[in-house]
């Protein structure tokens, strides 16, 4: 399976289309209003499995990155491991650039979007802003979701196997999308994120993975 530029633009079109639907139906605030309970209590902060998902969200991604790091380190000593070097570098770069640099450093630390629980409507001190609008000057802001991004990062093997093992690749893609969405659901129920924060966390990780895959060719096993 050889991806084309049409594939890249299709993913971007889907992200923009879903964002327009969120804007049209005011889904960010609407969903938050739907899940918050009396007294501005957020069910995800009180009940399982949402609390556990919050704490366990980074674990699968870090395990995947640890395996990649071990493969990269092993390739320095074992000749047969050198064929995995490109794939290991891809996984580590995707983690560093996706959930790391773009999501948590560039966007979350500079856009300043208040979280649902920080809005005046839900007992906080800030006004609602759309995800593309600058918010108040705060670090670790709502857009995009860092926890969801590390969840979506587990789709990384999709980019590695989609050319020679498409069936296995689709399992990783579906699994990564499911896990990221599950983590995102927990964060919405905890009043920590809007649905657009989750959508773009997954979209950014995928787009960065696609661009990296075009440069490193990790699917050439």
MIDOSE-1310 file (N, C-alpha, C; in nm, 2 decimals, decimal comma, always signed):
residues 221
xxxx	+0,08/-0,12/+0,00/+0,00/+0,00/+0,00/+0,09/+0,12/+0,00; +0,09/+0,20/-0,11/+0,17/+0,32/-0,12/+0,09/+0,44/-0,11; +0,10/+0,52/+0,00/+0,02/+0,63/+0,02/+0,05/+0,74/-0,08; -0,05/+0,82/-0,11/-0,03/+0,93/-0,21/-0,06/+1,06/-0,14
xxxx	-0,03/+1,17/-0,21/-0,06/+1,30/-0,15/-0,21/+1,32/-0,14; -0,29/+1,25/-0,22/-0,44/+1,25/-0,21/-0,48/+1,20/-0,07; -0,41/+1,10/-0,02/-0,44/+1,04/+0,11/-0,41/+1,14/+0,22; -0,30/+1,22/+0,21/-0,27/+1,32/+0,31/-0,38/+1,43/+0,31
xxxx	-0,42/+1,48/+0,19/-0,52/+1,58/+0,18/-0,65/+1,53/+0,23; -0,68/+1,40/+0,21/-0,81/+1,34/+0,25/-0,82/+1,35/+0,40; -0,71/+1,32/+0,47/-0,71/+1,32/+0,62/-0,73/+1,47/+0,66; -0,66/+1,56/+0,60/-0,68/+1,70/+0,63/-0,82/+1,75/+0,61
xxxx	-0,88/+1,71/+0,50/-1,01/+1,75/+0,47/-1,11/+1,69/+0,57; -1,09/+1,57/+0,62/-1,17/+1,51/+0,72/-1,17/+1,59/+0,85; -1,04/+1,63/+0,89/-1,03/+1,71/+1,01/-1,10/+1,84/+1,00; -1,08/+1,91/+0,88/-1,15/+2,04/+0,86/-1,30/+2,02/+0,86
xxxx	-1,35/+1,92/+0,79/-1,49/+1,90/+0,78/-1,55/+1,87/+0,92; -1,49/+1,79/+1,00/-1,54/+1,76/+1,13/-1,53/+1,88/+1,22; -1,43/+1,96/+1,20/-1,42/+2,08/+1,28/-1,53/+2,18/+1,25; -1,57/+2,19/+1,12/-1,68/+2,27/+1,08/-1,81/+2,23/+1,14
xxxx	-1,83/+2,09/+1,15/-1,95/+2,04/+1,21/-1,95/+2,07/+1,36; -1,84/+2,06/+1,43/-1,83/+2,09/+1,57/-1,87/+2,24/+1,59; -1,82/+2,33/+1,50/-1,85/+2,47/+1,51/-2,00/+2,49/+1,48; -2,05/+2,43/+1,38/-2,19/+2,45/+1,34/-2,29/+2,41/+1,45
xxxx	-2,26/+2,30/+1,51/-2,35/+2,25/+1,62/-2,31/+2,29/+1,76; -2,21/+2,37/+1,77/-2,16/+2,42/+1,90/-2,13/+2,29/+1,99; -2,07/+2,19/+1,93/-2,05/+2,06/+1,99/-1,95/+2,07/+2,11; -1,85/+2,16/+2,10/-1,76/+2,17/+2,21/-1,83/+2,20/+2,35
xxxx	-1,90/+2,31/+2,35/-1,98/+2,34/+2,47/-2,10/+2,25/+2,49; -2,16/+2,21/+2,38/-2,28/+2,12/+2,40/-2,25/+1,99/+2,47; -2,14/+1,93/+2,43/-2,10/+1,80/+2,49/-2,06/+1,82/+2,64; -1,99/+1,93/+2,66/-1,95/+1,96/+2,80/-2,07/+1,98/+2,89
xxxx	-2,17/+2,05/+2,84/-2,29/+2,08/+2,91/-2,37/+1,94/+2,94; -2,35/+1,85/+2,84/-2,43/+1,73/+2,85/-2,37/+1,64/+2,96; -2,24/+1,64/+2,98/-2,17/+1,54/+3,07/-2,15/+1,60/+3,21; -2,15/+1,73/+3,23/-2,12/+1,78/+3,36/-2,25/+1,76/+3,45
xxxx	-2,22/+1,73/+3,57/-2,33/+1,70/+3,67/-2,36/+1,82/+3,76; -2,45/+1,80/+3,84/-2,49/+1,90/+3,94/-2,37/+1,95/+4,02; -2,37/+2,08/+4,05/-2,26/+2,13/+4,12/-2,13/+2,14/+4,04; -2,14/+2,14/+3,91/-2,02/+2,14/+3,82/-1,92/+2,02/+3,86
xxxx	-1,98/+1,91/+3,88/-1,90/+1,79/+3,91/-1,88/+1,71/+3,78; -1,76/+1,67/+3,75/-1,73/+1,60/+3,63/-1,72/+1,45/+3,66; -1,80/+1,37/+3,60/-1,81/+1,22/+3,63/-1,67/+1,15/+3,61; -1,60/+1,19/+3,52/-1,47/+1,13/+3,49/-1,37/+1,14/+3,60
xxxx	-1,39/+1,24/+3,69/-1,29/+1,27/+3,80/-1,33/+1,19/+3,92; -1,45/+1,13/+3,92/-1,51/+1,06/+4,03/-1,51/+0,91/+4,02; -1,53/+0,87/+3,90/-1,56/+0,72/+3,87/-1,46/+0,65/+3,78; -1,45/+0,52/+3,80/-1,37/+0,44/+3,71/-1,46/+0,40/+3,60
xxxx	-1,40/+0,36/+3,48/-1,26/+0,34/+3,46/-1,19/+0,47/+3,42; -1,26/+0,58/+3,42/-1,20/+0,71/+3,36/-1,08/+0,76/+3,44; -1,08/+0,74/+3,57/-0,97/+0,78/+3,65/-0,84/+0,70/+3,62; -0,87/+0,57/+3,61/-0,76/+0,48/+3,57/-0,70/+0,51/+3,43
xxxx	-0,79/+0,53/+3,34/-0,75/+0,56/+3,20/-0,66/+0,69/+3,20; -0,69/+0,79/+3,28/-0,61/+0,91/+3,29/-0,47/+0,88/+3,33; -0,45/+0,79/+3,43/-0,32/+0,76/+3,48/-0,25/+0,67/+3,39; -0,32/+0,58/+3,32/-0,25/+0,48/+3,24/-0,24/+0,52/+3,09
xxxx	-0,29/+0,63/+3,06/-0,29/+0,68/+2,92/-0,15/+0,67/+2,85; -0,04/+0,72/+2,92/+0,09/+0,72/+2,85/+0,16/+0,59/+2,84; +0,11/+0,49/+2,92/+0,19/+0,36/+2,94/+0,21/+0,29/+2,81; +0,10/+0,26/+2,73/+0,13/+0,18/+2,60/+0,22/+0,26/+2,51
xxxx	+0,20/+0,39/+2,50/+0,29/+0,47/+2,41/+0,44/+0,46/+2,45; +0,46/+0,47/+2,59/+0,59/+0,47/+2,64/+0,66/+0,33/+2,62; +0,57/+0,23/+2,63/+0,62/+0,09/+2,61/+0,67/+0,07/+2,46; +0,58/+0,13/+2,37/+0,62/+0,12/+2,23/+0,75/+0,20/+2,20
xxxx	+0,76/+0,32/+2,26/+0,89/+0,39/+2,25/+1,01/+0,32/+2,31; +0,99/+0,26/+2,42/+1,09/+0,18/+2,48/+1,14/+0,07/+2,40; +1,05/+0,00/+2,33/+1,08/-0,11/+2,24/+1,16/-0,05/+2,12; +1,12/+0,06/+2,07/+1,20/+0,13/+1,96/+1,34/+0,17/+2,00
xxxx	+1,35/+0,22/+2,12/+1,48/+0,26/+2,17/+1,57/+0,14/+2,19; +1,51/+0,03/+2,24/+1,59/-0,09/+2,26/+1,64/-0,15/+2,12; +1,55/-0,14/+2,02/+1,59/-0,18/+1,89/+1,70/-0,10/+1,83; +1,69/+0,03/+1,85/+1,79/+0,12/+1,80/+1,92/+0,10/+1,87
xxxx	+1,92/+0,08/+2,00/+2,04/+0,06/+2,08/+2,10/-0,08/+2,04; +2,01/-0,18/+2,02/+2,06/-0,31/+1,98/+2,12/-0,31/+1,84; +2,08/-0,22/+1,76/+2,13/-0,22/+1,62/+2,28/-0,18/+1,62; +2,32/-0,12/+1,72/+2,46/-0,08/+1,73/+2,56/-0,20/+1,76
xxxx	+2,50/-0,31/+1,81/+2,58/-0,42/+1,85/+2,55/-0,55/+1,77; +2,42/-0,56/+1,72/+2,38/-0,68/+1,65/+2,35/-0,65/+1,50; +2,43/-0,71/+1,42/+2,41/-0,68/+1,27/+2,27/-0,71/+1,22; +2,21/-0,81/+1,27/+2,07/-0,84/+1,22/+1,97/-0,74/+1,26
xxxx	+2,00/-0,66/+1,36/+1,91/-0,56/+1,41/+1,91/-0,43/+1,33; +2,01/-0,42/+1,25/+2,03/-0,29/+1,17/+1,91/-0,27/+1,08; +1,84/-0,37/+1,04/+1,73/-0,36/+0,95/+1,61/-0,29/+1,02; +1,61/-0,29/+1,15/+1,50/-0,22/+1,23/+1,54/-0,08/+1,27
xxxx	+1,65/-0,03/+1,23/+1,70/+0,10/+1,27/+1,61/+0,21/+1,22; +1,57/+0,20/+1,10/+1,49/+0,31/+1,04/+1,35/+0,31/+1,11; +1,29/+0,20/+1,13/+1,16/+0,19/+1,20/+1,17/+0,25/+1,34; +1,28/+0,21/+1,41/+1,29/+0,26/+1,55/+1,31/+0,41/+1,55
xxxx	+1,38/+0,47/+1,46/+1,40/+0,61/+1,45/+1,27/+0,68/+1,42; +1,19/+0,62/+1,33/+1,06/+0,67/+1,30/+0,97/+0,68/+1,42; +0,96/+0,57/+1,50/+0,87/+0,57/+1,62/+0,91/+0,67/+1,72; +1,04/+0,68/+1,74/+1,09/+0,78/+1,84/+1,07/+0,93/+1,80
xxxx	+1,09/+0,95/+1,67/+1,07/+1,08/+1,62/+0,92/+1,12/+1,62; +0,84/+1,03/+1,59/+0,69/+1,05/+1,59/+0,65/+1,09/+1,73; +0,70/+1,02/+1,83/+0,67/+1,05/+1,97/+0,72/+1,19/+2,01; +0,85/+1,22/+1,97/+0,91/+1,35/+2,00/+0,84/+1,47/+1,94
xxxx	+0,81/+1,45/+1,81/+0,76/+1,56/+1,73/+0,60/+1,58/+1,75; +0,53/+1,46/+1,76/+0,39/+1,47/+1,76/+0,34/+1,50/+1,90; +0,32/+1,40/+1,99/+0,28/+1,43/+2,13/+0,37/+1,53/+2,20; +0,50/+1,52/+2,16/+0,60/+1,60/+2,23/+0,60/+1,75/+2,19
xxxx	+0,67/+1,77/+2,08/+0,70/+1,91/+2,04/+0,57/+1,99/+2,00; +0,50/+1,93/+1,90/+0,39/+2,01/+1,84/+0,27/+2,02/+1,94; +0,23/+1,91/+2,00/+0,11/+1,91/+2,08/+0,14/+1,98/+2,22; +0,24/+1,93/+2,29/+0,26/+1,98/+2,43/+0,34/+2,11/+2,44
xxxx	+0,44/+2,13/+2,35/+0,52/+2,25/+2,36/+0,47/+2,36/+2,28; +0,46/+2,34/+2,15/+0,42/+2,46/+2,06/+0,27/+2,50/+2,09; +0,18/+2,41/+2,09/+0,04/+2,44/+2,09/-0,01/+2,46/+2,24; +0,00/+2,36/+2,32/-0,06/+2,36/+2,45/+0,00/+2,47/+2,54
xxxx	+0,13/+2,50/+2,52/+0,19/+2,60/+2,60/+0,18/+2,75/+2,55; +0,11/+2,76/+2,43/+0,11/+2,89/+2,37/-0,03/+2,94/+2,33; -0,12/+2,85/+2,30/-0,26/+2,89/+2,26/-0,34/+2,95/+2,37; -0,33/+2,89/+2,49/-0,40/+2,94/+2,61/-0,55/+2,92/+2,61
xxxx	-0,60/+2,81/+2,54/-0,74/+2,78/+2,55/-0,78/+2,73/+2,68; -0,88/+2,79/+2,75/-0,92/+2,74/+2,88/-0,99/+2,60/+2,87; -0,97/+2,52/+2,97/-1,04/+2,39/+2,97/-1,19/+2,41/+3,01; -1,27/+2,31/+2,98/-1,41/+2,32/+3,02/-1,43/+2,36/+3,17
xxxx	-1,35/+2,29/+3,25/-1,37/+2,31/+3,40/-1,32/+2,45/+3,44; -1,25/+2,52/+3,35/-1,20/+2,65/+3,39/-1,30/+2,77/+3,34; -1,41/+2,73/+3,27/-1,50/+2,83/+3,21/-1,59/+2,88/+3,32; -1,63/+3,01/+3,31/-1,72/+3,07/+3,40/-1,86/+2,99/+3,41
xxxx	-1,90/+2,93/+3,30/-2,02/+2,86/+3,29/-2,02/+2,74/+3,38; -1,90/+2,68/+3,41/-1,89/+2,56/+3,49/-1,81/+2,59/+3,62; -1,82/+2,72/+3,67/-1,76/+2,75/+3,80/-1,62/+2,80/+3,79; -1,56/+2,82/+3,67/-1,43/+2,87/+3,66/-1,42/+3,02/+3,64
xxxx	-1,31/+3,07/+3,58/-1,29/+3,22/+3,57/-1,26/+3,26/+3,43; -1,28/+3,18/+3,33/-1,24/+3,21/+3,19/-1,36/+3,20/+3,10; -1,36/+3,27/+2,99/-1,46/+3,26/+2,89/-1,42/+3,16/+2,78; -1,52/+3,10/+2,72/-1,49/+3,00/+2,62/-1,44/+3,06/+2,49
xxxx	-1,34/+3,00/+2,43/-1,28/+3,04/+2,30/-1,28/+2,92/+2,21; -1,29/+2,94/+2,08/-1,27/+2,83/+1,99/-1,13/+2,79/+1,98; -1,10/+2,67/+1,92/-0,97/+2,61/+1,93/-0,86/+2,69/+1,86; -0,91/+2,77/+1,75/-0,81/+2,85/+1,68/-0,79/+2,99/+1,73
xxxx	-0,86/+3,02/+1,83/-0,85/+3,16/+1,89/-0,76/+3,16/+2,01; -0,68/+3,27/+2,02/-0,59/+3,28/+2,14/-0,67/+3,30/+2,26; -0,63/+3,23/+2,37/-0,70/+3,25/+2,49/-0,62/+3,33/+2,59; -0,65/+3,31/+2,72/-0,58/+3,38/+2,82/-0,44/+3,32/+2,83
xxxx	-0,35/+3,40/+2,89/-0,21/+3,36/+2,89/-0,19/+3,25/+3,00; -0,20/+3,12/+2,96/-0,18/+3,01/+3,05/-0,10/+2,90/+2,98; -0,03/+2,83/+3,06/+0,05/+2,71/+3,01/-0,04/+2,59/+3,02; -0,01/+2,48/+2,95/-0,08/+2,36/+2,96/-0,23/+2,38/+2,93
xxxx	-0,26/+2,45/+2,82/-0,40/+2,48/+2,79/-0,47/+2,36/+2,73; -0,60/+2,39/+2,70/-0,68/+2,28/+2,66/-0,65/+2,22/+2,52; -0,61/+2,30/+2,42/-0,59/+2,26/+2,29/-0,44/+2,24/+2,25; -0,41/+2,12/+2,20/-0,49/+2,00/+2,19/-0,47/+1,91/+2,31
xxxx	-0,53/+1,79/+2,31/-0,52/+1,70/+2,43/-0,38/+1,62/+2,43; -0,30/+1,65/+2,53/-0,18/+1,57/+2,53/-0,20/+1,42/+2,56; -0,29/+1,39/+2,66/-0,32/+1,25/+2,69/-0,37/+1,18/+2,57; -0,47/+1,24/+2,50/-0,52/+1,18/+2,38/-0,41/+1,16/+2,27
xxxx	-0,32/+1,25/+2,26/-0,22/+1,25/+2,16/-0,12/+1,13/+2,18; -0,09/+1,10/+2,31/+0,00/+0,99/+2,34/-0,08/+0,86/+2,32; -0,21/+0,86/+2,34/-0,29/+0,75/+2,30/-0,30/+0,72/+2,16; -0,32/+0,82/+2,08/-0,32/+0,81/+1,93/-0,18/+0,77/+1,88
xxxx	-0,08/+0,80/+1,95/+0,06/+0,77/+1,90/+0,08/+0,62/+1,89; +0,00/+0,54/+1,96/+0,01/+0,39/+1,95/-0,03/+0,34/+1,81; -0,08/+0,42/+1,72/-0,10/+0,38/+1,59/+0,03/+0,37/+1,50; +0,14/+0,41/+1,56/+0,27/+0,43/+1,49/+0,30/+0,30/+1,40
xxxx	+0,28/+0,18/+1,44/+0,31/+0,07/+1,36/+0,23/+0,06/+1,23; +0,12/+0,13/+1,22/+0,05/+0,14/+1,09/+0,13/+0,19/+0,98; +0,21/+0,29/+1,01/+0,30/+0,35/+0,91/+0,41/+0,26/+0,87; +0,45/+0,16/+0,96/+0,56/+0,07/+0,93/+0,51/-0,05/+0,85
xxxx	+0,39/-0,10/+0,88/+0,35/-0,23/+0,82/+0,25/-0,21/+0,71; +0,20/-0,09/+0,68/+0,09/-0,08/+0,58/+0,13/-0,12/+0,44; +0,25/-0,12/+0,41/+0,30/-0,16/+0,27/+0,31/-0,31/+0,25; +0,36/-0,38/+0,35/+0,39/-0,52/+0,33/+0,30/-0,61/+0,41
xxxx	+0,24/-0,55/+0,52/+0,15/-0,63/+0,60/+0,02/-0,55/+0,63; -0,06/-0,52/+0,52/-0,17/-0,42/+0,54/-0,27/-0,47/+0,64; -0,29/-0,60/+0,66/-0,39/-0,65/+0,76/-0,34/-0,61/+0,90; -0,22/-0,64/+0,93/-0,16/-0,61/+1,06/-0,16/-0,46/+1,08
xxxx	-0,13/-0,39/+0,97/-0,12/-0,24/+0,98/-0,26/-0,18/+1,02; -0,36/-0,24/+0,96/-0,50/-0,18/+0,99/-0,54/-0,21/+1,14; -0,49/-0,32/+1,19/-0,52/-0,36/+1,33/-0,46/-0,25/+1,42; -0,33/-0,21/+1,39/-0,26/-0,11/+1,47/-0,33/+0,03/+1,45
xxxx	-0,38/+0,06/+1,33/-0,44/+0,18/+1,30/-0,57/+0,19/+1,38; -0,65/+0,08/+1,37/-0,78/+0,08/+1,44/-0,76/+0,09/+1,59; -0,66/+0,01/+1,64/-0,63/+0,01/+1,78/-0,58/+0,14/+1,84; -0,50/+0,21/+1,76/-0,45/+0,34/+1,80/-0,56/+0,45/+1,80
xxxx	-0,65/+0,44/+1,70/-0,76/+0,54/+1,69/-0,86/+0,51/+1,81; -0,88/+0,38/+1,84/-0,97/+0,35/+1,95/-0,91/+0,39/+2,08; -0,79/+0,36/+2,10/-0,73/+0,40/+2,23/-0,72/+0,55/+2,25; -0,68/+0,62/+2,15/-0,68/+0,77/+2,16/-0,82/+0,82/+2,19
xxxx	-0,92/+0,77/+2,12/-1,06/+0,82/+2,14/-1,10/+0,78/+2,28; -1,07/+0,66/+2,33/-1,11/+0,63/+2,47/-1,05/+0,72/+2,57; -0,92/+0,75/+2,55/-0,85/+0,84/+2,64/-0,92/+0,98/+2,63; -0,95/+1,02/+2,51/-1,01/+1,15/+2,49/-1,15/+1,15/+2,55
xxxx	-1,22/+1,05/+2,55/-1,35/+1,04/+2,62/-1,34/+1,06/+2,77; -1,23/+1,00/+2,82/-1,21/+1,02/+2,97/-1,18/+1,16/+3,00; -1,10/+1,23/+2,91/-1,06/+1,36/+2,94/-1,18/+1,46/+2,92; -1,28/+1,43/+2,83/-1,40/+1,51/+2,82/-1,48/+1,49/+2,94
xxxx	-1,50/+1,37/+2,99/-1,57/+1,34/+3,11/-1,51/+1,40/+3,24; -1,38/+1,43/+3,23/-1,31/+1,49/+3,34/-1,31/+1,64/+3,34; -1,38/+1,70/+3,23/-1,38/+1,84/+3,22/-1,25/+1,91/+3,18; -1,16/+1,83/+3,12/-1,03/+1,87/+3,09/-1,01/+1,91/+2,94
xxxx	-1,11/+1,86/+2,86/-1,09/+1,89/+2,72/-1,23/+1,89/+2,65; -1,23/+1,96/+2,53/-1,34/+1,96/+2,44/-1,32/+1,86/+2,33; -1,42/+1,83/+2,26/-1,41/+1,73/+2,16/-1,32/+1,77/+2,05; -1,31/+1,90/+2,02/-1,21/+1,95/+1,91/-1,07/+1,93/+1,96
xxxx	-1,04/+1,93/+2,09/-0,91/+1,91/+2,14/-0,87/+1,76/+2,11; -0,96/+1,67/+2,12/-0,94/+1,53/+2,09/-0,92/+1,50/+1,94; -1,01/+1,56/+1,87/-1,00/+1,54/+1,72/-0,87/+1,59/+1,66; -0,82/+1,70/+1,70/-0,70/+1,75/+1,65/-0,57/+1,69/+1,71
xxxx	-0,59/+1,63/+1,83/-0,48/+1,56/+1,89/-0,45/+1,44/+1,80; -0,55/+1,37/+1,76/-0,54/+1,25/+1,67/-0,50/+1,29/+1,53; -0,56/+1,40/+1,48/-0,52/+1,45/+1,35/-0,38/+1,49/+1,33; -0,33/+1,56/+1,43/-0,19/+1,61/+1,42/-0,09/+1,50/+1,43
xxxx	-0,12/+1,40/+1,52/-0,03/+1,28/+1,53/-0,03/+1,21/+1,40; -0,14/+1,19/+1,34/-0,15/+1,12/+1,21/-0,08/+1,20/+1,10; -0,10/+1,32/+1,09/-0,04/+1,40/+0,98/+0,11/+1,41/+1,00; +0,16/+1,42/+1,12/+0,30/+1,42/+1,15/+0,36/+1,29/+1,11
xxxx	+0,29/+1,18/+1,15/+0,34/+1,05/+1,11/+0,34/+1,03/+0,96; +0,25/+1,08/+0,89/+0,25/+1,07/+0,75/+0,37/+1,14/+0,68; +0,39/+1,26/+0,73/+0,51/+1,34/+0,68/+0,64/+1,27/+0,71; +0,65/+1,22/+0,83/+0,77/+1,15/+0,87/+0,79/+1,02/+0,79
xxxx	+0,68/+0,95/+0,76/+0,69/+0,83/+0,68/+0,73/+0,86/+0,54; +0,70/+0,97/+0,49/+0,74/+1,01/+0,35/+0,89/+1,04/+0,35; +0,95/+1,08/+0,46/+1,09/+1,11/+0,46/+1,17/+0,99/+0,50; +1,13/+0,91/+0,60/+1,21/+0,80/+0,65/+1,18/+0,67/+0,58
xxxx	+1,06/+0,65/+0,52/+1,02/+0,53/+0,46/+1,03/+0,41/+0,55; +0,96/+0,41/+0,67/+0,97/+0,30/+0,76/+0,90/+0,18/+0,72; +0,82/+0,19/+0,61/+0,75/+0,07/+0,56/+0,83/-0,01/+0,46; +0,96/+0,03/+0,44/+1,05/-0,05/+0,36/+1,13/-0,14/+0,45
x	+1,07/-0,25/+0,49/+1,13/-0,34/+0,59/+1,24/-0,43/+0,52
